[in-house]
Amino acid sequence: MTTGGRQRRRLTATETDLGVVRQRAYLVSVIAGGITDHEAELSIDELGQLTLTAGSDPEGEAVLRRDRIDPATFIGKGQAQRLQRETTAADVDVVVFDNALSPIQQRNLQEIFGCDVVDRTAVILDIFAQHATSKAGMLQVELAQLRYRLPRLRGRGIAMSRLAGGIGTRGPGETKLETDRRRISTRITKLEKELAHIGQVRRTQRKARTSTDATAVALVGYTNAGKSTLLNALTDAGTLTEDQLFSTVDPTVRRLELASGPALISDTVGFVRNLPHELVEAFRSTLEQISESDVLLHVVDASDPEPERQIAAVHEVLAEIGALGLPELIVFNKIDIAPEAVVSRLTALHEGSLAVSARQGTGLDLVRQRLTEARRADHIVAAFVVPYEHGEIVAGLHRDSEVLEESFEEEATHLKVRGAVASLRSYDEYRI
């Protein structure tokens, strides 16, 4: 099956960055197995949104169904040559595949098309690079890009194969390609060390926040589901909100006062179908705060044509970072633009879920109420007897919980505290 007739709206000069000429892109999606034509259309539509966000204008598209993937060109040489004629006629600058391409497939396709060929992973990495603003965010994106590019380094004729002549930079006979690989590997090692240090600092900061006995709430969801808008509506955070994919890359933490006590809500990067593994690994220190949260506030775009696909994609990433089993409150957002029947069906399918409009403020009181209930359910009152020689345990209980009563008896300190079940679990040996 091939479709090439749908043309996407081109941006005018006033809609681009001060009239800067944007690339003309051609989208290609290859489907196999049990994927339906409807799912294929949804997938290439999302690729079009990603391409627009990255700064290119889709000028045409093709959806191809194949029984087997060609190891050399992914779509087969004949199919590639046919599409090359279409892209040449359309004066295309870049061909964007919705599928992951191997380095050799990408190289061979570029030779056939005579222009840049990139895959979905490269597009997402490019978007992240545009939106990262903090030092940690930029380092994480650079690390992901280098890990992606390293296996794609290859020689470009004589220029890349002849010996480089820098004094003291390489061993005898080392080619420029080998030098580039070594330099990238060295840079990757340096970035990993820097991010490990940043991760340790963030863990220390999270422990400090935990000592305030605040419930840790992580906002998760598909990209552009409205997480930042919901954070702003709940906490007056003033976080950047844009109607485009991955407008939030750097994490934001804001305090929310609940009837049961304080909560700290963190807004992190949105997920997407087939989120590149390089990004998940590079952003692992950022994503750790999700797995260490008390509650997941899972925001879903109720107006999306396939919200269940969004939920499945988010759960896939949560499983990869070890956060799938945490308490989860699903919030169907954008009910102001979603059909009422669709919203009713979604909330009926997902027991305990809520329907809100973060933009209009509808349903936010219910969200606060449910977070209050989650905090109360997660916190218990417990008593402990700690021998005086274990003073570090008393200090830990003061740090990780709210001490309600404390008395100093003949041989031990007696405490009654209120705290999260997970926080108090490590003190079970002293609990009565």
C-alpha positions in Angstrom: 0.0 0.0 0.0 1.4 3.4 -0.9 -0.2 6.8 -0.2 1.3 10.0 -1.5 -1.6 12.3 -2.2 -2.1 13.9 1.1 -0.2 17.2 1.3 0.3 18.9 4.6 -0.2 22.6 5.1 3.0 24.6 4.4 4.0 27.3 6.8 4.2 30.8 5.4 7.3 33.0 5.9 5.6 34.8 8.8 5.0 31.4 10.5 8.6 30.4 10.2 11.4 31.7 12.4 11.6 35.3 10.9 11.3 33.9 7.4 14.1 31.4 7.7 13.8 28.8 4.9 12.7 25.5 6.3 13.6 22.1 4.9 11.1 20.3 2.7 10.6 16.8 4.1 9.1 13.6 2.7 7.7 11.0 5.2 8.0 7.3 4.8 6.4 4.7 7.1 6.9 0.9 6.6 4.4 -1.4 8.2 4.4 -5.1 8.6 2.7 -7.9 10.5 -0.7 -7.2 12.0 -0.6 -3.4 11.9 -3.8 -2.0 10.4 -4.0 0.8 7.8 -5.6 3.0 10.5 -2.8 2.5 12.9 -0.3 3.2 10.1 -2.1 6.5 9.3 -2.0 7.6 12.9 1.7 6.7 13.1 2.7 8.8 10.0 0.5 11.7 11.2 2.5 11.7 14.4 5.7 11.6 12.4 4.4 14.7 10.6 3.9 16.5 13.9 7.4 15.5 15.0 8.9 16.7 11.7 7.1 20.1 11.9 8.3 20.5 15.5 11.8 19.7 14.4 11.6 22.6 11.8 10.8 20.9 8.5 7.7 21.0 6.4 6.3 17.6 5.2 5.6 17.9 1.5 4.5 14.3 0.8 4.4 10.9 2.3 4.3 7.2 1.6 3.0 4.3 3.7 4.5 1.0 2.5 3.5 -2.5 3.6 6.2 -5.2 3.4 6.5 -8.8 4.4 10.2 -8.6 5.0 12.6 -5.8 5.7 15.5 -5.5 3.3 18.8 -5.5 5.3 20.5 -3.2 2.8 17.9 -0.5 2.1 15.0 -1.4 4.5 12.4 -0.9 1.8 14.1 -2.7 -1.1 16.2 -1.0 -3.9 13.3 -0.9 -6.4 11.0 0.8 -4.0 13.7 3.2 -2.9 14.4 4.2 -6.5 10.6 4.7 -7.2 10.4 7.0 -4.1 13.6 8.8 -5.2 11.8 10.0 -8.4 8.9 11.3 -6.3 11.2 13.2 -3.8 13.3 14.6 -6.6 10.3 15.9 -8.4 9.1 17.5 -5.1 12.5 19.1 -4.5 12.8 17.4 -1.1 15.7 18.2 1.3 15.3 15.3 3.7 13.5 11.9 3.7 12.2 11.0 7.2 11.5 7.4 8.1 9.1 6.5 10.8 11.1 3.3 11.4 14.6 2.9 13.0 17.2 2.5 10.3 20.6 0.8 10.8 23.7 2.7 9.8 24.2 0.8 6.6 20.5 1.2 5.6 20.7 4.9 6.2 23.9 5.2 4.2 22.5 3.2 1.2 19.3 5.2 1.2 21.1 8.5 1.2 23.1 7.4 -1.9 19.9 6.5 -3.7 17.8 9.5 -2.7 20.7 12.0 -3.1 19.7 13.9 0.0 19.7 13.5 3.8 17.8 10.4 5.1 17.0 10.3 8.9 14.8 8.1 11.0 12.3 8.8 13.8 15.0 8.6 16.5 17.1 11.4 14.9 14.0 13.6 14.6 13.2 13.2 18.3 16.8 13.8 19.3 16.8 17.0 17.3 13.6 18.2 19.0 15.1 17.5 22.4 18.3 19.4 21.4 16.2 22.5 20.5 14.2 22.5 23.8 16.8 21.6 26.4 17.8 24.8 28.3 19.4 23.6 31.6 23.0 22.4 31.8 21.8 18.9 32.7 19.3 18.8 29.9 21.8 19.8 27.3 24.4 17.3 28.6 21.8 14.5 28.5 20.7 15.4 24.9 24.3 15.6 23.8 25.0 12.2 25.3 22.0 10.7 23.5 23.1 12.2 20.2 26.6 11.0 20.5 25.5 7.4 21.4 23.3 7.5 18.3 25.9 8.9 16.0 28.9 6.8 17.0 27.9 3.6 15.1 26.9 5.9 12.1 30.4 7.3 11.6 31.7 6.2 8.3 34.3 7.2 5.7 33.4 9.7 3.0 35.8 8.7 0.3 39.5 9.8 0.4 38.8 12.7 2.7 37.8 10.4 5.6 40.2 7.6 4.9 43.5 9.3 4.6 45.8 9.6 7.6 45.3 12.7 9.8 48.4 14.5 10.9 47.8 16.1 14.3 50.8 15.8 16.6 50.2 13.7 19.7 46.6 13.1 18.9 46.7 9.5 17.5 48.8 6.5 17.0 50.7 5.5 13.8 48.4 4.7 10.9 45.2 6.0 12.6 42.6 7.3 10.1 40.5 10.3 10.6 37.5 8.0 11.0 39.2 6.2 13.9 40.2 9.6 15.4 36.6 10.8 15.3 35.4 7.6 16.9 37.9 7.9 19.7 37.1 11.5 20.3 33.3 10.8 20.5 34.0 7.9 22.9 36.1 10.1 25.1 33.4 12.8 25.1 30.7 10.1 26.0 32.8 9.0 29.0 33.2 12.6 30.2 29.4 13.3 29.8 28.6 10.1 31.7 30.8 11.2 34.6 29.3 14.7 34.6 25.7 13.3 34.5 26.5 10.8 37.3 27.6 13.7 39.5 24.4 15.7 38.6 22.4 12.6 39.4 24.0 12.3 42.8 23.2 16.0 43.5 19.6 15.5 42.5 19.3 12.4 44.7 20.6 14.5 47.6 18.0 17.2 46.8 15.2 14.7 46.6 16.2 13.3 50.0 16.1 16.8 51.4 12.6 17.3 50.0 11.6 13.9 51.4 12.6 15.1 54.9 9.8 17.7 54.7 7.3 14.8 54.7 5.9 16.0 51.4 4.2 13.5 49.1 6.2 13.1 45.9 3.9 13.3 42.8 5.3 12.7 39.3 3.4 14.1 36.3 3.8 11.6 33.5 2.1 11.2 30.2 2.4 11.3 26.4 4.0 14.4 24.9 1.6 17.3 24.5 -1.0 15.7 26.8 -1.2 18.9 28.8 1.1 18.0 31.8 2.6 21.5 32.1 -0.8 23.2 31.7 -2.1 21.0 34.6 0.9 21.8 36.7 0.4 25.5 36.2 -3.3 25.2 37.0 -2.7 23.3 40.2 0.3 25.3 41.5 0.5 28.6 39.6 3.9 27.3 38.5 4.3 29.5 35.4 5.9 26.7 33.4 6.3 27.1 29.7 3.3 25.6 27.8 3.2 25.3 24.0 0.9 23.4 21.7 3.7 21.3 20.3 5.5 18.1 21.0 8.2 18.0 23.8 7.8 21.6 24.9 9.1 20.4 28.3 12.5 18.7 28.4 14.0 20.0 31.7 12.2 18.9 34.9 10.2 21.3 37.0 9.3 20.8 40.7 6.5 22.8 42.4 4.9 22.6 45.8 1.1 22.0 46.2 -0.6 22.4 49.5 -3.2 19.7 50.1 -5.7 19.3 53.0 -3.5 16.4 54.3 -0.2 18.3 54.0 2.2 19.4 51.3 3.0 17.6 48.0 5.8 18.2 45.6 4.8 17.8 41.9 7.5 17.2 39.3 6.8 17.7 35.6 9.3 15.8 33.4 9.7 15.2 29.7 6.7 13.7 27.9 6.8 10.2 26.5 6.1 9.1 23.0 5.7 5.9 21.1 9.0 4.2 20.5 10.9 6.7 22.6 14.5 6.3 21.6 16.5 4.0 23.9 19.4 6.5 23.7 17.2 9.2 25.3 15.8 6.9 28.0 19.4 6.0 29.0 20.7 9.5 28.8 17.8 10.9 30.8 17.8 8.1 33.4 19.0 10.4 36.2 16.1 12.7 35.4 13.6 9.9 35.1 14.7 8.4 38.4 12.5 10.9 40.2 9.5 9.2 38.6 10.4 5.8 40.0 11.1 7.3 43.4 7.7 9.1 43.6 4.8 8.2 45.9 2.1 8.8 43.3 2.1 9.0 39.5 -0.3 11.6 38.0 -0.8 10.2 34.5 -2.2 12.8 32.1 -3.9 11.6 29.0 -5.1 13.7 26.1 -8.8 12.7 25.9 -9.1 14.5 22.5 -6.5 12.3 20.9 -7.9 9.8 18.3 -6.2 6.9 20.1 -5.8 7.7 23.8 -5.3 4.0 24.6 -2.1 4.0 22.4 -0.9 6.9 24.5 -1.5 5.1 27.7 0.3 1.9 26.4 3.3 4.0 25.3 3.6 5.6 28.7 3.3 2.3 30.5 6.0 0.9 28.3 8.5 3.6 29.3 7.4 3.3 33.0 8.2 -0.4 32.9 11.7 0.3 31.4 12.5 2.7 34.3 11.0 0.4 37.0 8.0 2.7 37.8 5.1 0.7 36.4 3.9 -0.7 39.8 3.6 2.7 41.6 0.2 4.1 42.6 -1.3 5.8 39.5 -4.0 8.3 39.1 -5.1 8.6 35.4 -6.4 12.1 34.5 -8.1 12.5 31.1 -7.3 16.1 30.1 -8.7 18.4 27.4 -12.4 17.4 28.0 -13.3 20.9 26.7 -12.4 19.8 23.2 -13.1 16.0 23.5 -16.5 14.5 22.7 -18.5 13.9 25.8 -19.3 10.3 24.8 -15.5 9.5 24.4 -14.7 11.0 27.8 -17.5 8.9 29.5 -16.2 5.7 27.8 -12.6 6.4 28.9 -13.4 7.1 32.5 -15.7 4.0 32.6 -12.9 1.8 31.1 -10.3 3.1 33.7 -11.8 2.8 37.1 -10.8 5.6 39.4 -9.8 7.9 36.6 -10.8 11.6 36.4 -11.8 13.9 33.6 -10.5 17.5 33.6 -9.7 20.5 31.5 -6.5 22.0 32.8 -6.9 25.0 30.5 -10.4 25.9 31.8 -9.8 24.7 35.4 -12.6 22.0 35.3 -12.2 19.1 37.7 -9.1 20.4 39.4 -10.7 20.2 42.9 -11.2 16.5 42.3 -7.6 16.1 41.4 -6.5 17.8 44.7 -9.0 15.6 46.6 -7.6 12.4 45.1 -4.0 13.4 45.8 -5.1 14.2 49.4 -6.6 10.8 49.7 -3.5 9.2 48.2 -1.2 11.0 50.7 -3.4 9.8 53.6 -3.4 6.3 52.3 0.4 6.3 51.9 1.1 7.7 55.4 0.8 5.8 58.7 1.4 6.4 62.4 3.8 4.0 63.9 5.7 3.6 67.2 9.4 2.9 67.6 11.8 2.0 70.4 15.4 2.8 69.6 18.4 1.9 71.9 20.6 4.9 72.8 23.6 3.3 71.1 21.6 3.6 67.8 21.3 7.4 67.7 21.5 7.4 63.9 18.1 5.7 63.7 16.5 8.4 65.8 18.1 11.0 63.5 16.8 9.1 60.5 13.2 9.0 61.8 13.4 12.7 62.4 14.6 13.2 58.9 12.2 10.8 57.1 9.0 11.4 59.1 7.0 13.7 61.3 7.7 13.0 65.0 4.5 13.3 67.0 5.8 12.1 70.4 9.3 11.5 71.8 10.3 10.3 75.2 13.6 9.2 76.7 13.3 6.1 78.8 15.9 4.2 80.8 17.4 2.3 78.0 15.9 3.6 74.8 14.2 6.5 73.0 10.5 6.0 72.4 9.0 7.7 69.4 5.6 8.0 67.7 5.8 9.3 64.1 3.7 9.8 61.0 5.4 9.0 57.7 5.2 7.3 54.3 5.0 3.5 54.4 8.0 3.3 52.0 10.1 5.7 54.2 9.4 3.9 57.4 10.0 0.4 56.0 13.8 0.6 56.6 13.2 1.1 60.3 11.0 -2.0 60.8 13.6 -3.6 63.1 12.8 -0.9 65.8 9.1 -0.7 65.2 6.6 -1.9 67.9 
